[in-house]
């Protein structure tokens, strides 16, 4: 399969925004080198979600994770993925780089 990732910020309506990566070239050890920028007004109310889907934006969920935005620290981070029913998935994670920008 050729997975893709849906990345979304949930919170007050002014903060809500979503992005979708391109499909990976391969499914096993897939990698994406894409950047997304979110602007927030109320960081303490915002949640950052990752949904990994097989093949398309309507494909089966391969893994997911939701994180309070104020818990995200800058730098490289490992995001362990969960199944749709929130059970941990062995050896399934995203390796992400987070950076806080100020206006």
Secondary structure, 3 states (H helix, E strand, C coil): CCCEEEEEEECCCCCCEEEECCCCCCCCCCCCCCCCCCCCCCHHHCEEEEEEECCCCCCCEEEEEEEEHHHCCCEEEEEEEECCCCCEEEEEEEEEEECCCCC
